[in-house]
Structures are given as structure tokens and as C-alpha cells.
């Protein structure tokens, strides 16, 4: 069975279903698949990612806990 034939069968079967909950679920599934696209990064984004990777290699990182502490200190100083 080809993709086209399968689509026609599914469309025909769906046209006979009146269960709104089921149809909404199918709609969600179809939309999630139809929206699958490869995200294209801009040159700027690629450069930022590469710079971030270099920082990680050099150990220039901070833990989430330490960052939260810094942010709280900064907020309390304002």
C-alpha cells in the first residue's frame, strides 16, 4: 500500500468519526508530525554555540546554584 493510498483510507475513515475527543487527539498527533522541521541556525547562533563550547572546554562555567546565588545578591543590592 502506498503512502497516497494510506492517506486516502485514513481520510475516509476519519470523515465517519464523530467523537470530538478522538478527533482532537488525532489533530494533535497530525499537527505535531506536520510541524516537524529541521531548525536552521543563523551564523550568529552557530558562532555563539561554538563560543559556548569553548568556554565549557576551558572550564569557564558556573553551577546553577552559584548563578542563582549571584542573581539573588544582585537583586538584593538594587
C-alpha positions as a LaTeX table, in Angstrom:
\begin{tabular}{lrrr}
\hline
Residue & $x$ (\AA) & $y$ (\AA) & $z$ (\AA) \\
\hline
Unk1 & 0.00 & 0.00 & 0.00 \\
Unk2 & 1.43 & 3.37 & $-0.99$ \\
Unk3 & 1.53 & 6.49 & 1.16 \\
Unk4 & $-1.11$ & 8.13 & $-1.01$ \\
Unk5 & $-3.45$ & 5.14 & $-0.70$ \\
Unk6 & $-2.97$ & 5.04 & 3.04 \\
Unk7 & $-3.76$ & 8.77 & 3.33 \\
Unk8 & $-6.99$ & 8.31 & 1.38 \\
Unk9 & $-8.06$ & 5.40 & 3.60 \\
Unk10 & $-7.34$ & 7.39 & 6.76 \\
Unk11 & $-9.19$ & 10.46 & 5.47 \\
Unk12 & $-12.19$ & 8.32 & 4.55 \\
Unk13 & $-12.27$ & 6.63 & 7.96 \\
Unk14 & $-11.84$ & 9.95 & 9.80 \\
Unk15 & $-14.72$ & 11.53 & 7.90 \\
Unk16 & $-17.05$ & 8.98 & 9.55 \\
Unk17 & $-15.91$ & 9.61 & 13.15 \\
Unk18 & $-17.98$ & 11.93 & 15.34 \\
Unk19 & $-16.06$ & 11.53 & 18.63 \\
Unk20 & $-14.71$ & 15.06 & 19.25 \\
Unk21 & $-12.16$ & 13.92 & 21.85 \\
Unk22 & $-10.75$ & 11.32 & 19.49 \\
Unk23 & $-10.62$ & 13.79 & 16.60 \\
Unk24 & $-8.83$ & 16.37 & 18.79 \\
Unk25 & $-6.28$ & 13.73 & 19.75 \\
Unk26 & $-5.71$ & 12.81 & 16.12 \\
Unk27 & $-5.40$ & 16.51 & 15.26 \\
Unk28 & $-2.70$ & 16.92 & 17.92 \\
Unk29 & $-0.78$ & 13.93 & 16.57 \\
Unk30 & $-1.03$ & 15.12 & 12.97 \\
Unk31 & $-0.02$ & 18.68 & 13.83 \\
Unk32 & 2.99 & 17.52 & 15.81 \\
Unk33 & 4.19 & 15.46 & 12.87 \\
Unk34 & 3.41 & 18.12 & 10.29 \\
Unk35 & 5.35 & 20.73 & 12.28 \\
Unk36 & 8.50 & 18.63 & 12.39 \\
Unk37 & 11.06 & 20.67 & 10.55 \\
Unk38 & 14.79 & 20.93 & 10.88 \\
Unk39 & 15.58 & 24.15 & 12.69 \\
Unk40 & 18.14 & 26.19 & 10.80 \\
Unk41 & 20.58 & 28.13 & 12.95 \\
Unk42 & 21.79 & 31.52 & 11.82 \\
Unk43 & 25.52 & 32.17 & 11.50 \\
Unk44 & 25.32 & 34.27 & 14.66 \\
Unk45 & 23.71 & 31.41 & 16.58 \\
Unk46 & 26.34 & 28.96 & 15.31 \\
Unk47 & 29.13 & 31.30 & 16.45 \\
Unk48 & 27.53 & 31.68 & 19.89 \\
Unk49 & 27.22 & 27.91 & 20.28 \\
Unk50 & 30.85 & 27.41 & 19.29 \\
Unk51 & 31.96 & 30.12 & 21.74 \\
Unk52 & 29.93 & 28.42 & 24.47 \\
Unk53 & 31.54 & 25.07 & 23.72 \\
Unk54 & 34.97 & 26.68 & 24.00 \\
Unk55 & 34.02 & 28.13 & 27.39 \\
Unk56 & 32.95 & 24.69 & 28.59 \\
Unk57 & 36.25 & 23.17 & 27.38 \\
Unk58 & 38.16 & 25.85 & 29.32 \\
Unk59 & 36.13 & 25.23 & 32.44 \\
Unk60 & 34.53 & 28.67 & 32.28 \\
Unk61 & 31.22 & 27.51 & 33.69 \\
Unk62 & 29.12 & 28.18 & 36.75 \\
Unk63 & 26.70 & 25.90 & 38.53 \\
Unk64 & 23.03 & 26.69 & 38.58 \\
Unk65 & 23.19 & 27.03 & 42.36 \\
Unk66 & 26.06 & 29.53 & 42.21 \\
Unk67 & 24.34 & 31.51 & 39.48 \\
Unk68 & 21.11 & 31.68 & 41.47 \\
Unk69 & 23.10 & 32.95 & 44.46 \\
Unk70 & 24.73 & 35.65 & 42.30 \\
Unk71 & 21.36 & 36.71 & 40.91 \\
Unk72 & 19.83 & 36.94 & 44.39 \\
Unk73 & 22.77 & 39.03 & 45.60 \\
Unk74 & 22.41 & 41.33 & 42.60 \\
Unk75 & 18.65 & 41.67 & 43.11 \\
Unk76 & 19.08 & 42.43 & 46.81 \\
Unk77 & 21.64 & 45.13 & 46.04 \\
Unk78 & 19.18 & 47.10 & 43.90 \\
\hline
\end{tabular}
